[in-house]
């Protein structure tokens, strides 16, 4: 057995307490939704995990009325110090049920257990802890004396970080005194519904949080509902544009966190071994299902060959397979539809003349898997350099001068994130100032903290989530 070979060590799926059937959560109770039930699938095995009752448009109206009643009678009138107690309680309950949530997330989403266990669930709890601290200090947040909540927040979240995106949206909404109607993605509804159980455990007043599983029509009904005061959406740029058109001209406040095509820029003075780890983390974390993934590597020509050699070796050591195996680095693609999209864009890279290298790692016979892939000789006109792939595929371009690196990094309709690898602090500051990206990491990548605002420019959306700045999106200021 070689140094990087380990015996399988799967986490027990029994910890997930998987049920045969899940139901929507409205007004503090689990109810039979009147929509068509959906079956949620384990993308690593293609087995059906559970049947999930979905909401109908009439259920959306019921949930919004429950949220409005809770807002008017309880939540908006409650002192911030009392709301904080509920958020602290929710955070502690997430921690207490963290193994259950992590295994369930990996089963439903396909992500490796080490990511759901060590990243997603702890960060979700951290968002509730952080915002609990703000609940009784809003008048000191810089938004004037006694800032007011908006009312009912409609929230639509994606499938790549189901529980974490829920926390990003619900925690600031509750801390600022709003109530919530949230729709999880139709392929990953399970941890959101376990979160509803946590709301019951925390004895959150009925109607403060409502969870409505369903397809796009339910998300549209939430967006269009006349008694919703704020919309928060994370997902594709295409759907974000539809939402923006729907909300335009109404009183609703809107934040959009959309797609990205981030540049990860490596200069010739960078510590290359560390940079390679950052490149791997930037694009292969969560199978590349990350809106801020470093999917475009810009590397200075003088070190390009050395970087590529180190990168291919490192990627070849990544393990693909069972998401519940603690040794797995690359899990399953979330759905057959997403896998087909990735394959289509990779084929376009082949057709347009880029050089494809794919890791020789074994690919499981069943499930939706795609081996880590690196394209070199990529030109800016190619689809793999312009379009968001949302999979474990890296496009590599080169540059000679810092100005050329900035020009290429900004040559995208997106503007969510970017990375800079260099030993020169002055170069980091110079370049960060010129990059059109909402988040710029220096000598690291994919680092998140509840205290740091996150959001983009251009077709990556607008508004910020997290930190003091993120509170503004849920306040009438």
C-alpha positions as CSV (number, residue, x, y, z in Angstrom):
1,X,0.0,0.0,0.0
2,X,1.5,3.4,-1.0
3,X,1.7,6.5,1.1
4,X,-1.5,7.9,-0.3
5,X,-3.5,4.7,-0.3
6,X,-6.0,4.1,2.5
7,X,-8.6,1.5,3.2
8,X,-12.2,2.5,2.8
9,X,-13.6,4.2,5.9
10,X,-17.2,5.1,5.2
11,X,-19.3,7.0,7.6
12,X,-22.5,5.1,8.6
13,X,-25.6,6.3,6.7
14,X,-27.7,5.3,9.7
15,X,-26.6,8.5,11.4
16,X,-28.6,10.4,8.9
17,X,-31.9,9.1,10.4
18,X,-33.3,9.0,6.8
19,X,-37.1,8.9,6.6
20,X,-39.2,7.5,3.9
21,X,-41.2,10.7,3.5
22,X,-40.7,14.4,4.2
23,X,-43.2,17.2,4.3
24,X,-43.3,21.0,3.9
25,X,-43.0,23.1,7.0
26,X,-45.6,25.9,7.3
27,X,-46.7,27.8,10.4
28,X,-44.6,25.8,12.7
29,X,-45.9,22.4,11.6
30,X,-45.1,19.8,9.0
31,X,-48.1,19.6,6.6
32,X,-49.1,17.7,3.5
33,X,-48.2,19.9,0.6
34,X,-50.7,20.0,-2.2
35,X,-48.0,19.8,-4.9
36,X,-46.8,16.7,-6.8
37,X,-44.4,14.7,-4.5
38,X,-40.8,14.4,-5.7
39,X,-38.3,11.7,-5.2
40,X,-34.8,12.8,-4.0
41,X,-32.0,10.7,-5.4
42,X,-28.5,9.9,-4.0
43,X,-26.3,11.1,-6.9
44,X,-23.5,8.7,-5.9
45,X,-25.7,5.6,-6.4
46,X,-28.8,6.8,-8.2
47,X,-30.9,5.2,-5.5
48,X,-34.1,7.0,-4.3
49,X,-33.5,8.3,-0.8
50,X,-37.0,9.6,0.1
51,X,-40.2,10.9,-1.2
52,X,-40.7,14.6,-0.5
53,X,-44.0,16.3,-0.4
54,X,-44.0,19.6,-2.3
55,X,-45.8,22.9,-2.0
56,X,-48.3,24.3,-4.5
57,X,-49.0,27.9,-5.3
58,X,-51.8,27.9,-2.7
59,X,-49.3,26.6,-0.1
60,X,-47.0,29.5,-0.9
61,X,-49.9,31.9,0.0
62,X,-50.6,30.0,3.2
63,X,-46.9,30.1,4.1
64,X,-46.6,33.9,3.4
65,X,-49.7,34.5,5.5
66,X,-48.2,32.5,8.4
67,X,-45.0,34.4,8.0
68,X,-46.8,37.8,8.0
69,X,-48.8,36.9,11.1
70,X,-45.7,35.8,12.9
71,X,-44.0,39.1,11.8
72,X,-46.8,41.3,12.9
73,X,-47.7,39.6,16.2
74,X,-44.4,38.2,17.6
75,X,-41.1,38.4,15.8
76,X,-40.9,42.1,14.8
77,X,-42.1,43.1,18.3
78,X,-39.6,40.9,20.1
79,X,-36.5,42.6,21.6
80,X,-33.3,41.8,19.8
81,X,-31.9,40.2,22.9
82,X,-34.7,37.7,22.9
83,X,-34.4,37.0,19.2
84,X,-30.7,36.4,19.8
85,X,-31.5,33.6,22.3
86,X,-33.4,31.7,19.5
87,X,-30.5,32.1,17.1
88,X,-28.0,30.9,19.7
89,X,-30.3,27.9,20.4
90,X,-30.5,27.1,16.7
91,X,-26.7,27.3,16.4
92,X,-26.2,24.9,19.3
93,X,-28.8,22.5,17.9
94,X,-27.0,22.5,14.5
95,X,-23.8,21.6,16.4
96,X,-25.6,18.9,18.4
97,X,-27.0,17.3,15.2
98,X,-23.9,18.0,13.1
99,X,-23.0,14.4,12.2
100,X,-26.6,13.7,11.2
101,X,-26.8,16.8,9.1
102,X,-23.4,16.1,7.5
103,X,-24.2,12.5,6.5
104,X,-27.6,13.5,5.2
105,X,-26.1,16.4,3.2
106,X,-23.5,14.0,1.6
107,X,-26.2,11.5,0.8
108,X,-28.6,14.0,-0.8
109,X,-26.0,16.2,-2.5
110,X,-23.1,13.9,-3.3
111,X,-20.3,16.0,-1.7
112,X,-17.6,14.3,0.3
113,X,-18.3,13.8,4.0
114,X,-15.1,15.6,5.0
115,X,-16.5,18.7,3.3
116,X,-20.0,18.6,4.7
117,X,-18.7,17.5,8.2
118,X,-15.7,19.9,8.4
119,X,-16.9,22.9,6.3
120,X,-20.6,23.2,5.5
121,X,-22.2,22.3,8.8
122,X,-19.7,24.1,11.1
123,X,-19.9,27.2,9.0
124,X,-23.8,27.1,9.0
125,X,-23.7,27.0,12.8
126,X,-21.2,29.8,12.8
127,X,-23.6,32.1,10.8
128,X,-26.3,31.6,13.4
129,X,-23.8,32.3,16.2
130,X,-22.5,35.4,14.4
131,X,-25.9,36.9,13.6
132,X,-27.2,36.1,17.1
133,X,-24.5,38.5,18.3
134,X,-25.9,41.3,16.0
135,X,-29.6,40.9,17.0
136,X,-29.5,43.3,20.0
137,X,-26.8,45.6,18.5
138,X,-28.5,46.7,15.3
139,X,-28.7,50.4,16.3
140,X,-24.9,50.3,16.5
141,X,-24.4,48.8,13.0
142,X,-24.2,52.2,11.3
143,X,-27.7,52.2,9.8
144,X,-29.1,54.9,12.1
145,X,-31.0,54.7,15.3
146,X,-33.5,51.8,15.7
147,X,-33.3,50.3,12.2
148,X,-36.5,48.5,11.2
149,X,-36.9,45.0,9.6
150,X,-38.5,44.7,6.2
151,X,-41.2,42.1,6.9
152,X,-41.5,38.8,5.1
153,X,-38.4,37.6,3.2
154,X,-38.7,35.1,0.3
155,X,-35.6,33.1,-0.1
156,X,-34.6,30.7,-2.9
157,X,-31.4,28.6,-2.4
158,X,-29.3,26.4,-4.7
159,X,-28.2,22.7,-4.5
160,X,-24.5,23.1,-4.1
161,X,-24.4,24.1,-0.4
162,X,-28.0,23.4,0.8
163,X,-27.6,23.8,4.5
164,X,-25.0,26.5,4.3
165,X,-26.9,28.7,1.9
166,X,-30.0,28.3,4.1
167,X,-27.9,29.6,7.0
168,X,-26.5,32.5,5.0
169,X,-30.1,33.6,4.3
170,X,-32.1,32.7,7.3
171,X,-29.7,33.8,10.1
172,X,-29.4,37.5,9.0
173,X,-33.2,37.7,8.3
174,X,-34.1,36.4,11.7
175,X,-31.5,38.5,13.5
176,X,-32.9,41.7,12.0
177,X,-36.5,40.8,12.8
178,X,-37.8,39.5,9.5
179,X,-39.7,36.2,9.0
180,X,-38.9,33.8,6.2
181,X,-40.4,31.7,3.5
182,X,-37.6,29.6,2.0
183,X,-37.5,27.2,-1.0
184,X,-34.7,24.7,-1.1
185,X,-33.5,23.2,-4.4
186,X,-35.6,20.3,-5.7
187,X,-32.6,18.0,-5.8
188,X,-31.4,18.7,-2.2
189,X,-34.4,19.4,0.1
190,X,-33.5,17.1,3.0
191,X,-31.3,19.1,5.3
192,X,-33.6,22.1,5.0
193,X,-36.4,20.0,6.3
194,X,-34.2,18.7,9.2
195,X,-33.5,22.4,9.9
196,X,-37.3,22.8,10.2
197,X,-37.2,20.1,12.9
198,X,-34.4,22.2,14.6
199,X,-36.7,25.2,14.5
200,X,-39.3,23.2,16.4
201,X,-36.7,22.0,18.9
202,X,-35.7,25.6,19.5
203,X,-39.3,26.4,20.0
204,X,-39.2,29.2,17.4
205,X,-42.6,30.9,17.3
206,X,-44.8,29.3,14.6
207,X,-44.5,31.0,11.2
208,X,-41.2,32.7,11.7
209,X,-39.6,30.1,9.4
210,X,-41.4,28.3,6.6
211,X,-39.8,25.7,4.3
212,X,-41.4,24.9,1.0
213,X,-39.9,22.1,-1.2
214,X,-40.8,22.3,-4.8
215,X,-39.6,23.1,-8.3
216,X,-39.1,26.4,-10.1
217,X,-42.8,27.3,-10.1
218,X,-42.8,27.5,-6.3
219,X,-39.8,29.8,-6.4
220,X,-41.5,32.0,-8.9
221,X,-44.7,32.1,-6.8
222,X,-42.6,33.3,-3.8
223,X,-41.0,36.0,-5.9
224,X,-44.3,37.1,-7.4
225,X,-46.3,37.1,-4.1
226,X,-47.6,40.5,-3.3
227,X,-47.1,40.3,0.5
228,X,-43.4,39.4,0.3
229,X,-41.1,42.4,1.1
230,X,-37.7,41.1,0.2
231,X,-36.3,38.5,-2.2
232,X,-32.9,36.8,-1.7
233,X,-31.8,34.4,-4.4
234,X,-28.7,32.4,-5.0
235,X,-28.4,30.4,-8.3
236,X,-27.9,30.8,-12.0
237,X,-27.5,34.1,-13.7
238,X,-30.3,33.2,-16.1
239,X,-32.9,32.7,-13.3
240,X,-31.5,35.8,-11.5
241,X,-32.3,37.9,-14.5
242,X,-35.9,36.6,-14.6
243,X,-36.3,37.5,-10.9
244,X,-34.9,40.9,-11.4
245,X,-37.4,41.6,-14.2
246,X,-40.2,40.3,-12.0
247,X,-39.3,42.4,-9.1
248,X,-38.6,45.6,-11.1
249,X,-41.1,48.3,-10.3
250,X,-42.3,46.8,-7.1
251,X,-41.4,47.8,-3.5
252,X,-39.5,44.5,-2.9
253,X,-35.9,44.7,-1.9
254,X,-33.7,42.3,-3.9
255,X,-30.3,40.6,-3.5
256,X,-28.8,38.3,-6.1
257,X,-25.8,36.0,-5.8
258,X,-25.3,34.4,-9.2
259,X,-22.7,32.7,-11.3
260,X,-19.0,33.3,-11.7
261,X,-15.9,32.5,-13.7
262,X,-13.2,33.4,-11.3
263,X,-9.6,34.0,-12.2
264,X,-6.9,32.4,-10.0
265,X,-3.7,34.3,-10.9
266,X,-0.3,32.8,-10.2
267,X,2.8,35.1,-10.6
268,X,6.3,33.7,-11.0
269,X,7.4,34.7,-7.5
270,X,4.6,32.8,-5.8
271,X,5.4,29.8,-3.6
272,X,4.4,27.3,-6.3
273,X,3.7,24.3,-4.0
274,X,1.3,26.3,-1.9
275,X,-0.2,27.9,-5.1
276,X,-0.9,24.4,-6.5
277,X,-2.8,23.5,-3.3
278,X,-4.8,26.7,-3.7
279,X,-5.5,25.9,-7.3
280,X,-6.8,22.4,-6.4
281,X,-8.9,23.8,-3.6
282,X,-10.2,26.6,-5.8
283,X,-11.6,24.4,-8.5
284,X,-12.0,20.8,-7.2
285,X,-13.6,21.7,-3.8
286,X,-17.2,20.4,-3.8
287,X,-16.6,19.0,-7.4
288,X,-16.4,22.5,-8.7
289,X,-20.0,23.2,-7.7
290,X,-19.0,26.6,-6.3
291,X,-20.2,29.9,-7.8
292,X,-16.8,31.5,-6.8
293,X,-14.7,28.5,-8.0
294,X,-11.3,29.4,-9.4
295,X,-12.2,27.9,-12.8
296,X,-9.8,30.0,-14.8
297,X,-6.1,29.6,-13.9
298,X,-4.0,32.5,-15.1
299,X,-0.3,31.5,-14.7
300,X,2.8,33.6,-15.7
301,X,4.5,32.1,-18.7
302,X,7.9,31.7,-17.1
303,X,6.6,29.2,-14.6
304,X,3.7,27.8,-16.5
305,X,5.4,24.5,-17.4
306,X,6.5,23.9,-13.8
307,X,3.0,24.7,-12.4
308,X,1.3,22.4,-14.9
309,X,3.6,19.5,-14.0
310,X,3.0,20.0,-10.2
311,X,-0.7,20.5,-10.8
312,X,-1.2,17.3,-12.8
313,X,0.7,15.2,-10.2
314,X,-1.4,16.7,-7.4
315,X,-4.7,16.2,-9.2
316,X,-3.8,12.6,-10.0
317,X,-3.6,11.9,-6.2
318,X,-7.2,13.1,-5.6
319,X,-9.6,10.2,-4.7
320,X,-13.0,10.0,-6.4
321,X,-15.7,7.8,-5.1
322,X,-18.2,7.2,-2.2
323,X,-19.0,10.6,-0.7
324,X,-19.5,8.9,2.7
325,X,-15.9,7.6,2.6
326,X,-13.7,9.9,4.8
327,X,-10.9,9.4,2.3
328,X,-12.8,10.7,-0.7
329,X,-11.7,14.0,-2.2
330,X,-14.1,14.2,-5.2
331,X,-17.7,13.1,-4.7
332,X,-20.6,12.9,-7.1
333,X,-22.0,15.4,-9.5
334,X,-25.4,16.5,-8.1
335,X,-27.6,15.3,-10.9
336,X,-27.6,13.7,-14.4
337,X,-28.6,17.0,-15.8
338,X,-25.6,18.8,-14.4
339,X,-23.3,15.9,-15.5
340,X,-24.6,16.3,-19.1
341,X,-23.9,20.0,-19.0
342,X,-20.3,19.5,-17.8
343,X,-19.7,16.9,-20.5
344,X,-21.1,19.2,-23.2
345,X,-18.8,22.0,-22.2
346,X,-15.8,19.7,-22.0
347,X,-16.6,18.4,-25.5
348,X,-16.7,22.1,-26.7
349,X,-13.2,22.5,-25.3
350,X,-12.0,19.5,-27.3
351,X,-13.7,20.8,-30.4
352,X,-12.2,24.3,-30.1
353,X,-8.7,23.0,-29.8
354,X,-7.8,23.1,-26.1
355,X,-5.6,20.3,-24.7
356,X,-7.4,18.1,-22.3
357,X,-5.8,16.2,-19.4
358,X,-8.0,14.1,-17.2
359,X,-7.0,12.4,-14.0
360,X,-6.5,8.7,-14.3
361,X,-8.4,8.1,-11.1
362,X,-10.9,5.2,-11.1
363,X,-14.4,6.3,-11.8
364,X,-17.3,4.4,-10.1
365,X,-19.6,2.4,-12.4
366,X,-22.8,3.8,-10.9
367,X,-23.7,7.3,-10.0
368,X,-23.0,10.7,-11.6
369,X,-19.2,11.2,-11.5
370,X,-16.8,13.2,-13.6
371,X,-13.0,12.9,-13.2
372,X,-11.0,16.0,-12.5
373,X,-10.0,17.6,-15.8
374,X,-7.5,20.3,-16.7
375,X,-7.5,22.1,-20.1
376,X,-4.3,23.9,-21.3
377,X,-3.7,26.0,-24.4
378,X,-7.0,27.7,-23.6
379,X,-7.9,30.9,-25.5
380,X,-10.2,33.6,-24.2
381,X,-12.7,33.0,-27.0
382,X,-13.3,29.4,-26.0
383,X,-16.5,28.5,-24.2
384,X,-14.6,26.8,-21.4
385,X,-12.9,30.1,-20.7
386,X,-16.1,32.2,-20.8
387,X,-19.0,30.0,-19.5
388,X,-19.5,28.7,-16.0
389,X,-19.0,25.0,-16.1
390,X,-19.9,24.3,-12.4
391,X,-17.9,21.1,-12.4
392,X,-14.4,19.8,-11.7
393,X,-12.9,21.3,-14.9
394,X,-10.1,23.9,-14.9
395,X,-9.2,26.1,-17.9
396,X,-5.5,27.3,-17.9
397,X,-4.4,30.5,-19.7
398,X,-1.0,32.2,-19.5
399,X,0.1,35.8,-19.2
400,X,3.4,37.7,-19.4
401,X,2.9,41.0,-17.5
402,X,0.7,42.0,-14.5
403,X,-1.3,44.3,-16.8
404,X,-2.1,41.4,-19.1
405,X,-3.1,39.3,-16.1
406,X,-5.6,42.0,-15.0
407,X,-7.0,42.4,-18.5
408,X,-7.6,38.7,-18.9
409,X,-9.0,38.3,-15.4
410,X,-11.5,41.0,-16.0
411,X,-12.4,39.7,-19.4
412,X,-15.6,38.1,-18.2
413,X,-19.3,39.1,-17.8
414,X,-19.0,37.8,-14.2
415,X,-17.4,39.4,-11.2
416,X,-17.8,37.2,-8.1
417,X,-14.3,36.3,-6.9
418,X,-10.6,36.1,-7.8
419,X,-7.3,34.9,-6.3
420,X,-3.8,36.3,-6.4
421,X,-0.6,34.3,-5.7
422,X,2.6,36.3,-5.2
423,X,5.1,37.1,-2.5
424,X,4.8,40.9,-3.2
425,X,2.3,42.6,-0.9
426,X,2.4,45.7,-3.0
427,X,1.4,43.6,-6.1
428,X,-1.5,42.1,-4.2
429,X,-2.8,45.5,-3.2
430,X,-2.3,46.9,-6.7
431,X,-4.0,44.0,-8.4
432,X,-6.9,43.6,-5.9
433,X,-7.7,47.3,-6.6
434,X,-8.0,46.6,-10.3
435,X,-9.9,43.3,-10.3
436,X,-13.6,43.6,-10.9
437,X,-14.6,40.9,-8.4
438,X,-16.6,41.1,-5.2
439,X,-14.1,38.9,-3.3
440,X,-10.3,38.8,-3.8
441,X,-8.3,36.2,-2.0
442,X,-4.5,36.6,-1.6
443,X,-2.3,33.5,-1.4
444,X,-5.4,31.4,-0.5
445,X,-8.8,30.6,-2.0
446,X,-12.3,29.6,-1.0
447,X,-11.9,31.1,2.5
448,X,-15.3,32.1,4.1
449,X,-16.2,33.7,7.4
450,X,-19.6,34.9,8.6
451,X,-18.1,38.3,9.4
452,X,-16.9,38.9,5.8
453,X,-19.4,40.2,3.3
454,X,-19.7,38.1,0.1
455,X,-21.2,39.1,-3.3
456,X,-20.4,40.1,-6.8
457,X,-20.5,42.6,-9.7
458,X,-22.0,42.5,-13.1
459,X,-23.7,39.2,-14.0
460,X,-22.6,37.7,-10.7
461,X,-25.4,39.7,-9.0
462,X,-25.6,42.5,-6.4
463,X,-25.9,43.0,-2.7
464,X,-23.8,41.4,0.0
465,X,-24.4,38.5,2.4
466,X,-22.5,38.2,5.7
467,X,-20.8,40.7,7.9
468,X,-22.2,44.1,9.0
469,X,-22.8,45.0,5.3
470,X,-25.0,41.9,4.9
471,X,-27.5,43.2,7.5
472,X,-28.4,46.1,5.3
473,X,-30.2,43.8,2.9
474,X,-32.8,42.9,5.6
475,X,-33.2,46.4,7.1
476,X,-35.3,49.3,6.0
477,X,-32.5,51.8,5.6
